[in-house]
Amino acid sequence: MLANRQTSHFFHLAPKTHYGPGVADRVGSALAELGARHVLVITDAGVLEAGGCDLIFDQLEQAGLSYGVHSDLKTNPSDLDVEAAATTYREQGADAVLGVGGGSSMDVAKCAALVVSNGGPITDYERGRRPVTDPAPPLVLVPTTAGTGSEMVAGAIITDSARVLKILVVTVPAHVALCDPLLTLTLPPLPTGAAALDALAHAIGAYTSVERQPLADAMALYAISRISRWLPQVMQDGADEQARHELMVGSMTAGISMKGGGSADHAFAHAVNAMFDVLHGVGVALFMPDVMELNMPHTPERLAEVAVALGVPDMGLQREETATAGIEVVRSLIDACQIPSLRDLGVRAEHVPELTGKVMADHLHLDLNAVTITAPQAERLLTHAVARERAVR
């Protein structure tokens, strides 16, 4: 018998994933192979109006598939958006779901596929409270941003409209994910940067989480190095195809790393996003360095290793100095993405008590964090963040 038995882990890889320039061309054949005949395309109005779905529609038609479109989605979708998408699916007689867009579109696609196959409402599935028992219809996801990693995981973040609270719902993974960096070429700078910073937060959170594990660690460190290396180049030249490809790979590996956990920056972001309906990645970026600083005394070795992945020279035994330098790199990346401040978003001191309550209600991300965060700590962090005129300092 081993004297020091190692902890066992579970690591489930799904879906079947194709990535690289041009893989979106496979969307029609992928759905046809899954037995689809009439596809409900779930996307958002911005992607639709920008022509982001034109290639997708062409490929569906070439594969002989009929399709309908549901694009009435909010930036931060709620259970009401999921129910509306599920209703459209039923009314159109669809037999497959295709999510095209950022995290919002893909999360709603996964949730709608779950509701039409297993029943609803989607809030029943909060943190796996209601088990998923029946198979979902054919489900394919095509991200048009490099950031959320939603295409790589089964979970989704949805706003519970009754509580005005972001919740994790355990949904179903896609059967196929098609991650084509060419679809991100026309994405404007702010959503590009916000999505990439969200992916960076996923990787850093996974590497420092109390539920971290070796396979996720490997994905997290790779994601941190790719994103930090290529994000400035993408922000400088959004038409750089190699940089867009590298950022997509960084986003995917960060999404896989989420199987190792996360951190409290998402709890703070979800509180702001639920109340002010801002881009998810913007909310995350506003709190990522603060949470890293809060966690640093408790996990300096891990954050020093994160710093090295960010390009900071290894300072050997000076772990806290290395970690601090890494936090400064994260701040510089946020500055490069021109993330608006909380004040720019309309958040004021009078909102802090309600925001604090929503942060403390996000037990999932607080429980994953490297150290326990109390309500007074959360309130102080929010107060300081709201007082800043710049996004980070």
N, C-alpha and C positions, 0 to 999 in steps of 0.2 A: 504493500500500500504506500502511495506517495506521502512523504512527510508534509509537503506543502501543496495540497491539491489546488490547482488553478481553477478560477471561475469559468464556468461554461457560458457560451454565448449562442445566440441565434441570429442568423443573417440570411434574410430571404431576398433573392434578386428577382425582380420583375419590373417592367415587362420585357418582351423581346425588343431590343433596341437597335436601330440603325442610326448612325450619325456621320455627318460629313456633308460637304457641298453637293447638292442635288438630290439628297435622299427623299425630299418631299415628293419627288416624282413617283414614288412607290405607293402613295397613299391609296390610290384606286385599287391597285392589285392587292394591297394588304387587306383592305376591307372585303374585297371579293373573295379572297382566300378564307376569310372568316365566315363567309356565308351571307354577307350583307346584300340587300337589294335596294332598300330605301334608307338613306342615311340622314340623320338630323345633325347638321353642322352647328355647333355651339361656339360662338365667337362674340366679340364685342363690336360696337358700332365703329370705333376708331380703326380697328384692323380691317373691317369690311369696307369703310369709306376710302382707306388708303390703298385698296387693291391687294391687301395681304392675302386674300382668299382666292384671287383670280386663278392662280396656278392650281390651287386645290380643286376648284370647281372643274377646271379643264380635265384634270386627271380623273375625277369621278365620272365625268361624262365619257371619257375614253374607255373607262372600265365597264361602261354600260350600266352605271348605277344612277338611280334617281336620288334627288336630295332636296331637303328643305333647310331653312336657316332660322336660327333663333339667336338674335343679337342684342336683346334688351337686357343688358347686364350692367350692374353698378361696379365702380372701382373696387369696392369691398362688398362682394355679393352676400346676400342673406338667405335664410331659409325660404323666403318668398321668391327669390330669383330661382332657386332650385325647383320649387314647385311649379313655377311658370314654365321652366324648360321641360319638366316632366309632362306637363299638360300639353305643350306643343308636340312632344314626341308621340303621345297617345293620339292626339287629334290628327296628326299627319300619317298615322299608321306606320311609323318608322320601325326599323328592326335593327338599327345600329346607331352608335353615337360617335361623332368625330369632334374633338375639342381642338380649336385652332386659336392660338393667342397666348397671352401671358397666364400667370397663375390663376387669375379670376376665371377666365374661360375654361381652363383645364380642370379647376376644382369643381366648377358647376357641372362640367361634362361628367366627371366621375360620380358626383352626387346624384345627378339625374339618372345615370345608368343604374345606380343602386336603388333609387326610389321606384323606378319603373319595374324592376325585377324583384324587389324584396318588400316594397311597400314603404310608406312614410308615416309621419314627416321625417325629414332628414335629421332633425334635432334628436330623434330617438336613438341615433347612432353615436351620440357624443361619447368620445373616449371608449368606444366599443361596448357601450351599455346594452345595446340590442345587437345580437349576433347577425352576421351576414350568412344566410343559409342557402340562398338560391343563386345560380350563376347569372352574371350580368350579360346583357346583349353585347355583341362585338363592339369593342371600345378602342379607338385609336386616338392618340394625342400628338399634336404637332405644335411645339412651342415656337412663338415668334419673338420671344425675348430670351436672353441668356441670364437666368437668375433664379427663378423660384424653385426649380427642381421638381415641380409638381408632377411632371411626366414620369419621374423615377420612383414615386412612392404611392402608396395606397391611401394615405390620409389626405384630408382636405381641411382648410380653415374657412369657416363660414360664420357670418354674424347671426346670432340668435336675435331676431328682431324684437322679441318680447323683452329680452334683458338688455338689448343694445350691447352685446358682449360677444367677442370673438371666441369661437369654440373649435376644438379639434373633433372632427368626425372621422370614424374609421369607415372608409368606403371600399371601393374595389380598385385594384391596379388595372392599368391599361393592358390590353393584350399586346399592343404594339406601340412603340414610341418612335417617331421620326424626327430627329433633331438636326435640322438643316440650317447652318449659319447664314446661308444666303437670304433666308427669310428675315434676318435681323438687320440687313444692310440699311434699310430705310427708317429704322427706329430712331426717333429724335434723341438728342443727348440726355435729357433728364430721365426718361424711362430707361434708357440704356444704362446709365450710371446707377440708378436706383436698383435695378434688377441685379446688376453685378455685385453691388454692395450687400444686397440680401443674400446672394450666394456666398460671399465672403463670410458673412455672419453665420451662415449655416455651418461652414467648415470650421471656423474658430470655435463656435459653440459646441460642435460635436467633439472636437479635440479636447475641450476642457470640461465637458459634461461629467456628471457623476455616473452616467451610464456609458461612458466611452468604452470602446473595444478595439482590438488590434486592426481588424479589417476596415473599420470605419476610420481609424486613425490614418491608415495609409492613404485612403481616398481624400481625407481632409487636408493633409499636408500637401498632396499634389494639387488640390484645388486652390489652396492658399497661394502656392507659388505661381500657378498659371494665371489666376485672376489678378494678383498684384503686379505681375510682369506685363500683362497685356491690356489691362483696363486703361491706363493712361494713353496708350497708343490708340485705342478705340475712341476715346474721348477727343483726341486730337484729330483723328481721321476716321470717321465712321464708315468710309467706303473701303477700308483696308480689309480685304477678305481673309487674309491669314490671321489678323488680330481678332476678327469676328469668330473665326473657327476656334482659335485657342480659348476665347472667352466662353464659347458654347461648351467645349470640353470641360473647362473649369466649372461651369454651372452644373453640368451633369454629374461630375464626380463629387461636387459639394452636395448635390441632392442625394446621392447614394450615401454619403457620409452621415446624413441625418439619421440613419439607422443607429448611430452611436449616441444620439441625444441632441441637446441644444442648450441654450442659455437664456438668461432673463431679459436680454435686449428685446426678444420677441414679445415678452409680456408687456413691456412698456410700449412697444410699437403697436401692438394690437389694441391697447387702450386708446391711443391717439387715433388710430385708423378707424376704430368703431365710432368715435365721437365726431371726427372731422373729415372722414371719407377721403383721406389722402393716399397716395401710392404706398403700397406696403413697404417697398424698399426704402422709401424716404423715411418712414417711421423708424425702421430698423437702424438706418444710418445715424439718426439723431441720438441714439442711445448706445450704439455699439462700443465706442471708446469708454464711455462712463462705466459700463458694466465690466469691461475688461479691467479698468482701474480698480473697481470694487473687488473683483475676483483675484487680482494679482497677488496680494499677500497670502492667499490661500492655495494658489497653484502657480507659483513663480516658475517652476521647471517647465510646466506645460506651455505657459505663455512665452517663455524664452524660446522654446522650440518653434512656436508659432512665429515669433519674431524672425528667427533664422529663415523660415520658409518665406517670410515677407521680404527677405533680402538683407536683413541686418547681420553684420559680422558676428560670429559666435564669440562671446566674451568669456567663455569658459565658466568658471565658478560664479561669475558675477551675474547670476540669473535675473535678479530684479532689474539691474541696469539694462540687460538685454531685452527683457520684457517691456520695460518702459519705452525703449527705442522702437519696439514693434508697435506700441500703441500710437506713437507719433507718426509712424508710417501710415497706419489706418486713418488717422486724422488728415494726413496729406491727400490720401486717396479720396476721402469725402469732400475735401476742399476742391479737388480737381473735377468732381462731378457736379459742383455748384448746387449742392443740396440746400433747399430753403430752410430757414430756422423755424422753430416752433412759433415764434412771434409772427413770422411771415405767413404761417398757416392759420393764424387767428387764435392760437392758444394763449391764454392769459393766466395770471396767478389765481384768479377765482375758479379756474377749472381744475386746479391741482387736487383738491379733496376728492372730487368724483373720479378723476383719472387714477388716483391712488387706490381707490376701491376696486376699480376694474383691473389694475395691475395685480392686486393681491388675490383677485378671484381667478387669475390664470394659473391655477395650481400646476398644470402640466409643465410650463416653462420654468416656473419658480422651482419646482421639484427637481428639474434637470440641471439647474444651475450649480456651479461649483461650490457655492456657499449659500446658506439660508439668508434671504433678504426679508427684513422686517418692514412693517408698514411705515414706521418713522424714517427708515433708510430710503424707502421708495419715495416718500413725500419730499425728503431733502433732495434726492436726485432730480425729481421732477421740477422742484422749485428752482434749482440751479439751471436746469436745462431751459426752462421757460424764460429765465432772466437773460439768457444769451442773445445777443443780436445776430451773431453768426451761428451757423448750424452746429459747429463744434469749436472748442477752444483748447 
